[in-house]
Amino acid sequence: MNRLDLLSLLLGVYVLLYLTSVADSIKWLSLAMSSGATATISSANYCDSLVGLVKRQRRICKKNLEVMESVKLGAHEAIQECQYQFKNRRWNCSMVDPKSLFGNVLKLGTREASFVHAISAAGVAHAVTRACSSGKLTKCGCDRTVKGPSKDGFEWSGCSDNIAYGIAFSKTFVDAREKKSKKSGKNAGRRLMNLHNNEAGRLAIEQNMKVECKCHGVSGSCELRTCWRAMAPFREVGAIIKEKFDGATEVKSVMTKNHPRLVPTNPQFKPHTKYDLVYLVASPDFCEPDPKTGSFGTKGRVCNKTSKAIDGCELMCCGRGYETRKRKVVDRCFCKFHWCCYVTCQECEREIEEHTCK
């Protein structure tokens, strides 16, 4: 083997190790696919049976067994939300298999990777906070700091969502892989990108908390109003993070006083805030299958013939054209309400046109 071949081999090994280490940071999402059947959640072996955790996450798991069901639920909701928000995009958050999840897509520091990190960190924070408020966890409960009279004329009462605990746990568990690699200094830009987007996802919940109220008084009057702070539904959080995806900032890593930080690639752009998503690498077009980028291509995808947006046949099919076929669907129709209390419906068959990319 000559020197050039040896250098190529070493470079290939380095790239492989780099991509593997980057992918590890999100492998915990495979919790959503695990049944946990190999051990009960109260067993000491439960955390060792979970797929995709790094050592630090396993230690956190063993110290917080009762929280792990919420973490698993948060991972599942994050994947579902990703697939919902991107169902009409060329990249539709498709999963390769339960272990590798989205495949090579997340190995690149693209917008898509930024969204997955943000929505997954938000998913854990949201699910853990919800479990606190519902009384499922002994380590936390309602947010008792929100109490007393309000300057707006109502009384803080009820069970305010303990978002502080949910965010703290998400930060401890989700960011564990990134903090592990901090000392090595390797892949500093990607580590900073992941940590930034994780935090942006959590902030999307915190910054969009709502005030919900209940009126008290004679005959439904509102002589006294009690209110509490509540999280927005996760569907709303997903939409907010999706907007941040569309406006994400391309950044690069620079050294400042021996510390890496992220700055906009284009100096004419306004610096990003902690609420924005950032990415390091431009996304592929996802038009054709490409194992290197994890693209499945758009052949066979359903498109909207009349739309001029990304879900339209022209953009979705990347100019390759589309095929049209007719198929029959069955819907419920002529529904009637019967007193008391049930509904009966008939089944109606109709023919629709479906367009798929060539």
N, C-alpha and C positions, 0 to 999 in steps of 0.2 A: 504493500500500500504506500503510495507516494504521499508527500506532505500535503498536497492540495486535497487529496481524498480524505486524509485524516482530519484536516480542518473542517471539511464539509460534514464528516461524520459527527465530529464534536459539536458543530453548530446545530445539526439536526437533533442531537441528544439534548442540547441546551433548550432549544425551542420546545421540544416535547415536554421537558420537565417544567418549563415556564407555563405552558398551556395547562398542564395537569394541575399545577399549584393554583393557577387562577381559577380553574373550574371547581376546585375543592371548596372555594369560599361560598358556593351556593348549593353544594351537594346536600346540605341538610334539608333542602326542600323535598327530597325524596321521602321524608317523613310522611308527607301527605299520601303516599302510595302504600305505606307499610301498614300491615294489619295489627302488628304488635302481638301476634298470636304466640310467639315463642316464649313470652314471659308476661306475667300480669304486671300492671302498672305499679303495684306496690312491691314488686320483687326487686332485689338488688341487681338482678341480671337484666332488668328491663332496658336500661340505657345501653348496655353492651349489645343488645339484640337489634337496636335501631341502626338503620343503614344511613351512611352519609355524614355522620358526626365526626369532627376532629376531637382530639383528646380533651381539649379545654371544654368543648361543648358536652362531652360525656361527663366530665366532672360537675359541670353546672347542672346537668340532667339529674345526676345522683343526689345532689343537694336540694333539688326542687322537683321531686317526682310528681307531686300533685299538679304542677303547672304544665307538665309535658303534654297532657291531652289538649290543652288550649294551644300550645305551640303547634301541635300536629294539625289542629283545626285551622289555625292561622295560615299554615303552609298550604293547606287544601284550598282555602278561600282565596289566597293570593294567586294560585295557579288558575282557578276558575275565573277570577277577575281579569287576569292577563288575557285569557282566551276570549272573554267577552269584549274587552276594550279593543282587541285587535282582530276580531272576527271578520272584518271587512278590509283588512290590510293584506298586502302581499305576504308579509310575515305575520302569521296568525297565531303565534305562540304555541305552535304545534309541539307535542312531546315526541321524542324519539323512542324512549322506553322509560319505565319507572325509575331506573338507576341513573341514567345519563340525562334524564329530563329533556332539556332543549338542545342537547348535543353541542356542537361546536359554536353555536350562535353566541353563547355566553363566554366563550374563551377569548373573544375579541372585545375590546373596550368600546363598543358601539352604543348608540342610543337604546337599542333593544336591551342590552345588558344593564344599562342604567335604569330602565323601567323595571326590569325584573328584580333588581336589588331594592329599589324603592318600594315596590308593591309588596315584596316579601317581608321586609322590615316592618312595614305598616300593618301587614296581616297579623304578625305576631303581636304587635302592640295592641291592635284592636281586639283580638280574641282574648288576650290575657286581661285587658281592662274590662271586657264584658263579663268574664268569669269572676273578676273581683266584685263587680256590682251585683251579680246574681247570687253571691254568697257561696260559690262553689269552692273557693280557696280560703284556707285558714290564715294564710300569710298576709292577706289584704282584704279590704272591704270597700265601702263607699268612701269618697273623698270627704273627710270630716273637716277639712280646712275651709270649705265653702259653707258658711253658716252666718246667722245674724241678719239684721236689716240691710237692705240694699239701698243705694243712693237713688235708684229708680223707683222706689216706693213699694217694693215687694219684699217678702221674707225668704231668705235662702233656707230651704228645707229639703226633705226628700233625700234620695240617694244620688248624689252627683257622681259621675263616672270618675274613677281613680286613674286618670290618664297618666299621672306621674309614675305610678307603679308599672303600668303597662309599657311605657316608653323606657323606663329604667331596665326592665327585664329584657325587652327587645334589644336594647343596646348591649347588654351583657352577653346575651346568647348569640344573636345574629352577627355581631361584630367580632366574635371571638377569633375567627380564622384570620381576620385582617390584623388584629392586635398581636397575634402570634408571630406574624412575619415582620413586625415593626422593627425588631432589633436587627434583623439581617440586612435591612436596607434594600433588598432586592424587590424589583417590581414596584418601586415606591409610587410611581404615577398611578398604576392600577389600584394599588391599595388605597391611596387617597381618594381616587374616584369612587371606589366601592363604599368607603366610609362616608363620603359626602352624600352619595345617593341614598344610602341607608337612612341617614339622618333626615334628609329631605322628605323621604317617605313618612317617617314618624311625625315630622312637623306638619305634614299635610293633614294629619288628624288633629293635632293640638291646636293649630291655627283656625280650624273650622268647627270647633266645639259650638254647640247650640244651647240656648237657654229654653228649657221647657217649663211650663207653668200649669198650675191647677188652681181654680177659683173655689173659694169657700164663702158661704153666706146663705141667708134665707132664700128659698125658692130659686136657687141657682145664681143669685147675685154674686158679685165679685168684691165683697166687702174686704176680704183678705185674699191675697194671692201669694201662694208659695211656689218657689221655682228652684230648679236644680240644673246643673250643667250636664249635658249629654253629648256623646259622640255622634257625628253624622253617620248615616248608614254606610257600610263599606262600599256600596255601589257608587255613592257620591265621592268617597275618598278616591276610588279608582279613576273616576272621571277627572278629578282634580290633578292626579298624578299623570294621567294621559295628556292633559293640557300642558303640563310641564315637559313631557316627552317631546311634544311638537315644538316647544320653544327652547329646547335644551341647548346648552352652550358647548362648543368644541373647545377643549382646553389642552394644555401641555404641562408637563412637570418641569419646574425650574428650581434651582438651588438658591436659597436665600439664607445667608448666615449658617451654612451647613445643614439647613433644613429644607426638604422638598416642599413645594406648594404648587397649586394649580392656578394657572393664569390663562386667559383667553388666547387661543391660537392667533386670532386676528386682533391686534392691539387697538383697532378702531372700535371694537365691540365693547359695550359696557360690561364691567366685571360682574360675574354671577354672584348671587346672594346664597345664603345657606338654604333657602327655600327652593332654589332652582336645581334641575338635573344637569349633569355634565357628562361629557363623553370624550374619549381620546382618539377614536378612529371612526372615519366616515363609514356608514352602513353600506353593505352591498345592495344591489337593486332587487335581489331575491327573485329575479325573473326565471332563472334556470337552476336546475339542481347543481349544487356544488358542495361536496363533502367537507372541503376546507373551511367554508364559512358556515356550514350547517344549513344552507338554503335547500328547501325542498322544491323550489320552483313553483309556478302557478298553474301548470298544466292540470286540467280537470277541475279547477276551482270555479265555483259558481260566481257569476258576476251580474251586475245590474246594467241592462242594456241602455236604459234611459239616463243613467247618472253620469255626470262629468267629473265626479270626485274619484278618489282612489279605488272605490268599490266598483266603478264603472268598467265596462268590458274593455275599453281602450287602454286604460291604465293598468288594470288588474292583469290583463293578458299580454301586456308589454308589446302591443302592436302586432301580435301573432294572429289575431282574429279569434273568433269563438264559434261554437256550435250551438244550435238551438234544437231542443227536443220538447215534445209535449208529454206531460204525464198527468195522471189523475190523482187527486187528493180527496180525502174524506174529512169533512168538517161537521161539527155539531150545528144544528140549525132548528128553527121553529121551536125554540125552548119556551116552556110554559111553567109558571110557578103555581103550585097547588097548595091550598091552605089545608093543614099546616104540617109539615114545612118541607117540601121537597120540590125538585125541578125535574121535568122530563124533557128530553130533546129527541129530535130525529137526526138521522145521519144523511147529509147531502154530499153528493159527489160532484166535483167540478174539475175542469181541465185547465192546467196552467202551462205556461211556457217557461222553460228553464234554460239558461244560457251558461255554458261552461267554456273555459279557455282551451284553445288548441295547444 
